[in-house]
């Protein structure tokens, strides 16, 4: 019976297809196929806390043995806990955990009332019926935040809707005996009123901004108050984020001016988008999650990513959870009415505001990350990327992939000739390393992280190596990448990358590179195949390259060599290391049309190769079918 429930649980996860379900399935595959743990043990761990703790310890030891980072180990342990919780909910869907918080109880009863709805749809339905903001529901669930007095009416309304006993949801709400300042705000209205844009800020808000600028520019902090010691001496802690905005000798402070301009833009949006008057504006609005979230989404819709980043970056430091200027002196003490009739949250107690400020700080960090991702995407679309990084090699009218492959070999020979003209061994090392990388990448197009981690190793120790290695045995070089270094290591198709270097030119090149390294007497000399040839800010010469540094050197030298060989092509960019993987996959597919062979060349799964390079050109396929008489 337990095995049937387990199989139905796996089928349900597979049918869902969302990110959380895929993460849980990958954790199951790790336990079953990598650690070889039987299904009965997994089921027992999902139902027994003691067995679950033991399995977590075994999982941590397994991941450490395969060189996983601490963050990855923590993530998999967390997923194992989620797996146990989800399995319990699967076998007992109508049983509620006694330790469940208000948010979890609310989502449990909502799922029973609205079956076959996912979590996002349930959030929306609860919001539409009760008026509780979606962000508030998420904080109740994930951050174990208790509802406040202003949510009692909405929770009671949901209790009636779900047919629950009185107090099932409202008993956890903390009643604030102080009179809510929201009663002094004008009544809710269904639609926003159009108000004129603001050109100047109110006097009280301008004074608040001036005090903030004094702190940022001159390290002048507001004086300590008696309440500082009553509130656990919070204001007595050192403030963060000061001393970064400096004024030039001519009296110009561009950082302060830019921040003031962004703040004015934010308040202009608040006035025009919500039912808030100009005189109600306050600096504490910069710590209001609802307003910041709306402003962020508005900037995303308008695609003003750089403007948003200029606003969020200084705000991140000012909203530090324990020691930020804004979170310390400008917590939201009142409620503001939004355009849809909902209201923002207010905070009067330090404990409540502390948990909220932690959430706010993390959320701003998330918005900054998403904004940078959007900026990179737009830059990626505008600039040459992927195979376009070598458009001078592929996009000519007379371009042929076989000819392009021959031109790559010409570039290798040109870099070797350049090294021959240099007498100093240390200067020969750099072009030879790039030539070796290009020659090996044509044979085995690895990812840049594998090249950076690759070590020279003696043949007897290669079998036990847990990192990518290059070793020589009987006059022939071998290249090996263990499974734990593969990006698709969860796939069963690829267990390890092993390649034999049989090309005489490449073998001669590797022998020359090894001989030059023996002539160098640097204080730092790593066993890495690709090492820095000069000191940098963070690493000495002789140390392994970082991914960005190695990619930069490869692009510089391939661009320099290509410009010398083909000046008529007006070459600007060199070869992007990852673009060479795309080129090799395209070359194999062009010659064979076999996705399996392309996957073998890239040492990747067939499904990934089909997803990235698969095409369904009906017009071309129709012509081919006619030629076959079909």
N, C-alpha and C positions, 0 to 999 in steps of 0.2 A: 504493500500500500504506500509506504513511504517513497519507494522508487518511482511509482506512478506519479505521485504528487511532485516529485523532483523533476521528472521529465516534462510534466505539464508546466511547471514553473519555468524551465528553460525554453519551452516552446512559446510561452507568453512573453518572455523577454525578447526572443527573436522576432516575434510579430510586432512588438512595439516600435523598434527602430529608432528611438530617440537616443540622445547622447548618454543619458544616465543608464539606460538599458544596455547599450553597447559597452560601457565601462564595466558593468557587472558581468557581462558575458566574457569579456577579456580576462577578468579576475578568475572566473570559473575555469577558463581554458588554461590559465597559468597554474591553477591548483591541480587540474586533472592531467595535463599533458606535459608540463615542465616539472612539477614536483611529484607527479605520479601518485596523487592521493585519491583513494577510492571514494566512490559516491556516498557510501554509508558514513564515512568519517566527515565528509562535508555536511551531510544532513544533520549529523549529531552536533557539529560545531554551530550550525544555524539555530539549534534548539537549546543548546547547553552553553551557558556562559563560561564555565571552566574549560570545556573543550575548545571553545572559540578563542580563549586567551592562549591556550597551548598552540593552536593552529597559527595564531598571529606571530608567536615566537618563532615557529618553524618557517613561516613566510619571510620574516625579517632576516633570519639566518641565510635562507636561500638567496634572497635578493642581494645581500651583502657579499655573498660568495661570487655573484655574477657582476660585481662592480656597479650596482645601482647607487644613485645618489641618495642622500638622506631624505630629500623632498619626495623622490619617487617612492621610497619605502613607506614614508608616512601616508602618501596618497593611496597606496595599495592596502595598507592596514585600514584606512578609513573606508575604502571600498568593500573590504571584507565585512566590516561592521554593517554597512548599508545592505550588503547581500543577506546577512542574517536577519535584519529587520524586515526587508522586503519579502523574504521567504516566510517569515512568521505571518505577515499580513496576507500572503497568498493562501496559506493553509487555514488561517482563521480570519477571514475578511471582516467578520462582524464583531470581533473581539478587540476592544480598545485597551491599549497599554495603560496600566495604573499610573505610570510615571509621565504620561503624555502631558504636555503643556497646553495652554489655551489654544494656540494656533493649530497644534496637531489635532486637538479635539474638534475644533471647528472644521478642519479639512476632512476629518473622518466622517462627521455627520453630513457634510456637504456632499461627499462622494456617495454616501448611501442615498441621499435625496436626489442627486443628479447623477445617476449611474452612466458609465461609458463616457465620462468627461475627463480630460487630462487635467493636470494641475493648473496650467495657465487658464483654461476655460473655467475651472472652479473659482479661481481668483476673480475673474471678470464677472461671473454670475453673483458672487458674494458682494462685490463692489457695487454692481448695478442695483441689487435689492436693498442693501443696508447703507450704502454710502461710505463704508470703511475703505480708505485708500488701499490700493494693492500693496504698496510698499510697507504699510503698517501690518498687513496680514503676513507678509513675508518675514518681518522682524519678529512677530509673535512666534512664528514657527521655527525659524532657524536660529534666532538669537535669544530665545526663551524670555522675551520681553512680555510683561503682563499688561493687559489692557488698562486704560485709564478711565476715570469717571465719565469723560465725555463720550466713551464708547458703550456705556451701559445700555442706553436706549436701543442702539443698533444691535447689540448682542441679544437683548430681550426680544427684539423683532425676529431675529434668526431662530431663537428658541421656539417661538410660536410657529414659524414656518416649518421647522424640522420636527415639530411635535414632541419637544423635549420637556422635561420637568423644569419648573422655574428655578433658576440658579445654576443650571448645568454649565452654562458658559459665563454667566455674569458673576458667579461667586469668586472668580479669580481677579475681577477688576478692582483696582485700588481706588478707593473713594478719596478724592481730594477735598478736604473740608474748606479750603480757601475759595473765595468767590472767583470764578473764572473770568478773566478779562475779556473773553470772547463775547460776553453779554453786552459790552459797550460798543462792539463793532456793529455796523449796520446789518440788517437782516439779509439772509441769503437771497440771491436773485438767480433765476434760471439761466440768463444769458449775460455775457459781459457787456458793460457799458463802454462806449468809445470815449476815451478821455484824451486830451491833448498831450502830445509828447512833452517831456520835460527838458528844458534847456539848462536849468540850474538846479542844484540840489537844495532841499530845505536846510535851514540854518543848523538845526540840531544834528542832522546827518552829516553836514559839512564839518562840524566840530568833531564828530566821531572819526571821520576819515583823517582829519588833521592829526588827531591823537595817534591814529594808526601809523601815519607817515612819520611822525616824530619817533615812534618806536623803531620803525624800519630803517630810517635814515640816521638817527642820532642816538639810538639805544635808550631813549627816554621811555621808561615803562610807567604805566599809571601807578599811583601810590597804593600801598597796601591798606586794606580796610579792616575794621574789626571783624567783619564777616569772614575774612580770610582764614582766621584761626578757628572759627566756628564750623567752617566747611572744610575741615581736615587740612588746614593751611595750604589749600590748593594754590592760592595766588602767590604764596611764598616760594613756590617751585620756580626754577629758572625758566624764563620764556624761551621759546624756540623760534628760529627764523629771522632773527634780527641781524643787523650789520651787513646786509647783502646789497642794499640799495645805497650807493654812494653818489655824491654830487661832484661834478667836475669842477675845475678851478673857475670856469666861466659861469658857474651857478646853475648848470643844467643837470637834471636828474631824470634821464629818459625812462628808467624803470618805474619811478613813481608816477611820471606823467602817463605812461602806458597803462599802469594799473588803474589809475583814476579814470582814464578813458574807458577801460573795460567795465569798471564798476558802474559808470554812468550808462553805458550801453545795457547792462543787466537791469538796472532800475528802470530804464526806459521801456524795456520789454515787460517788466513786471506791471507797470502802469497801463500799458496799452493792451496787455493780454489778460489781465485779471481785474476783478472789481476792487481795486485798491487805489486809494487817492494818494496824491503826491505827499500830503502832510503825514500820511501813515508810514512812509518809507523809513526804514531803520536799518542800521548796519547788521543787525541780527538776522536779516533776511539772507545774508550770505552763508548762514549756517542752517538754513531751512531746507531739508532734503527735498520736499515737494516742489519748491520753487526752483531749486538747482536742477532737479531732474527734468522739469518742464523746459527750462532754458537750454539744457544740453540737447534734448531731443529737437527743439526748434532749430538749434545750430546745425544738428545733423541733417535735418530736412533741407536747410538752406545751403548745406555743404560749405559752411564757413569754419573749417576745421582749425586753421591757424589762429583765427580770432578766439575760438573757444579754448585752444591750448594756452594762449597768452593769458586767459582769464583763470583757468583751472590750476596752472602750474604754481603761481604764488599763493593761491588759495589753499593748496595742499599743505604747505608749511604752516600757514596761519591757522589751519584747522587740525593741527596735531591734537590727538585725543586728550592727553594729559597736560600738555604745556603749550598749546597753541594760543596765540593772542585772541583770535575770534572765539574759540571754544571756551576760553576762560572768562572773557569780559562781555561777550555778546551772545549768550544763549537765548533762544526764542522764549520770551516771557509772556507772549500773548499769541492769539490765533488770528490768522488772516484768511479771509474768504476768497476762494479761488473762483474762476469763471464758471465752473460747472456746479457751483453751490456747495462743494465740499470745503472743508476747512483744514488748515495745517495744524500740526501738533504744537503744543506748548509744554514747557518743562520748568518746574519750580524747585524740584529737589536735586541735589547733587548726584545721587546714585542713578536716578533716572536719566539725567543729562549725560553722565559719564558713559553709559551703555550706548546712548544715542550718538554721542560724539565719536565713539569707536567705529560705529557703523558708518557715520558720515565720512570719516577719514578714509576708510576702505573704499567707500563708494566713489569718492573723488579720485582716488587712485585708479579705480576701474575705468572711470570715464576718461582719464588721461591716457590710459593704455589703449582704449578703443579709439580715441581721437588720433593717436599716433599711428594706429593701424590703418585708419582711414586715409591719413596723409600719405603713408607709404604705399597704399593701394593706388592712390591717384598718381603719385610719382612713378609707380611701376607701370601704369598705363601710358604715361606720357613719354617715358624714356624707353630706350631699347632694353628688352629684358628677355630672359630665357634664351632661345635660339637667336633672338634678335641681337644679342650682345656680339654675335659674330656674323652680323648681316653681310659684312664685306666678304665673308667666306661662303655664304649660302644664297644670297639674294641677287646675284648677278644674273643677267639674262642668259649667259652661257654657262651658268653654274651647273655642275654635276657632282653628286655626292662622292663618286669615285675620285674625281679630280680634287675635290675638297680634302679627301683623305690623303691624297698625294701631297697637297699643299701643307698639311699638318706635318708630314714627314720633312718637307723642305724647311719648315720653321725649326724643327728639332736640329737639323744639320746646321742651320744658320747660327743658332745659339751656341752650338759646340764650336763652330769656327770662331765666333766672337770670344769664347773662353780661351781658344788657342793663342789669341793675340795678346793675352794677359800673362804676365810672368809671375805675379804675386799669387800664391795659392788661395789666400783669403778672398781675393776678388774673383778668382775663377769659380769659387764655390756657388755663387748666386745664380749665374746663367746655367751652370751645369745642373743645379737642383731643379730649375724650371724645366730644363730639357728632359731630365729623368722623370719628372711628374708627368709631362705630356706624353712621353713614350710609354710609361706604365699605364696611364689613363686610357690610351688607345687599346691596350690589352685588357685592362680591368678598370672600367670607369667607376671608381669608388666615390663615395661622398667625401666632402672636404674634411669632415670630422674624423673619418678613418685615416686619411693621409696625415693629419696633424698628430694623431696618436700612434702612428706606426713606428716601431722600434727595430733597429738592427739587432739581430740575435744569433747566437751560435745554434747550429743545427740540433744538437742534443737537447736543448731547452725549448725548442719550438713547439713540441707536442703539448707541453703543459702551459703554454702562454695563454693568458687571459686578455691580452690586448692585441691589436693588429701588429703583425711582425713581418719582417723581410729577412730571410736567411739564405745562406749559400750551402749547398750540399753537392759534393762531387762536381764542382765547376759550374753548376746550374743554380740559378736563383729561384726561390719559391716565395710566394706571397700568400699570407694567411690572415683572415679576419674571423674571429670567433663569433658565435651566434649572438652573444649578448651585446655585440657592437653593431648589430644590424638594426636598421630602423623598423623593419617588418619582422622582428624576431618572434612575434607570436604566430606567424604563418608557418605551416608545416612543410611548405615547399622548399624553403632554403634553411639549411641547418648550419652552414659554414661556407665561407668563401675561401677556396683554395685555387691558386693559379700557378702554373709553371711558366717561367720566363725563358723561352727558347730562342728568342730573336738574338742573333750574335751581336748586332749593333747595340741593343739595350744592355746585354751582358757586359760588353766592353765599356759602356757608359757607366754602369754601376761599379765596375772595378775601378774606373778612374776616379769616381766620386769617393769611394772608400779610401783610395790611396791619398787623395788630397786631404781628407779629414785626419789622417795620421800625421800629417805635417803641421797641423795647427796646434799651438800650445796656449790655448785660451784657458782662463781660470775655470770657466763653466763649459763643460762639453757633455751634452746630453747624448743618449743612445738613440734619440729620435732620428728618423731618416731625413727629415727636413728641419733644419735649425736656422736660427737667425744669424745673419752675418755681421750685424752691428748692434750696438746697445740701443734700447728703446727706453721709454719712461718707466715701464713696468718689468722689463726682462733684459738680462744680459745677453751678449752675443754667445752663441753656443747653446742657448736654451731652445726648447721646441717652439715652433710657431703657434700662435693662436689662429683660429679659423679666419678671422677678418684679415689678419696680417698676411697669412699665406695667400689668401685670395687676392689681396691687393698686389703683392709681389708678382703673382702669376699674370694678372691683368696688365701690369706695367710692362713686363718683359715680353709678353706675347704681342702687345700693341707696338712696342718699340721694334721688334723683329719684323712684324707684318708691314709696318710703315717703310722699313728699309727694303723689303722685298717687293712690295707693290705700292709705290708712291702714288700711282694714278687712281687708287681706290679711295683716297681721302679717309683713311682709317682713323677713328677717334678712340674706340674702346678695344681693349684686349679681350681675351677669352675668359669668360666667367666659368669657374670650375664646374658649377652645376650645369651650365649650358652645354658643356662637353658631354655630359651624360645624355642630355636630350639629343644631341647630334649623333651619338653612337647608337641610341635606340632607333632614331630615324633612319640611319644608314642600314642597320640590320633589317628593319621592316621594309625598306625600299628594295633591298636585294632579295629577301626571302618571303616577305609577307607573313611570316610566322611569328605570332606574339609569344609563343613559348621560347623561341630562340632569342627574341629580344629580352624576355624576362631573364633568361640564363645569362645573357651578356651583362645586364645591369645587376644580376643577382637579386632580383626582386620577384614578387609574385605575379603570376599572369593576370590576375584580376586588377592589380594596380596598373600594369602596363596597358591593359585594354582601356581602363578608365581614363588614363592620361593621353594615350596616343590613338585610341580607337576612333575610327571614322565610319560613317554610314552614308557614303555618297551614292545615292540611288542612281544618278545619271551615269556615273562611271561604272558602277556594278552592272547596270543594264547592258552597257556596251560589251563588257566582258562576258556576260551570260550569252549574248547573241553570238559572239565569237566561238563559244563552246557549243552552240546549237541548242541551247536550253531556253 
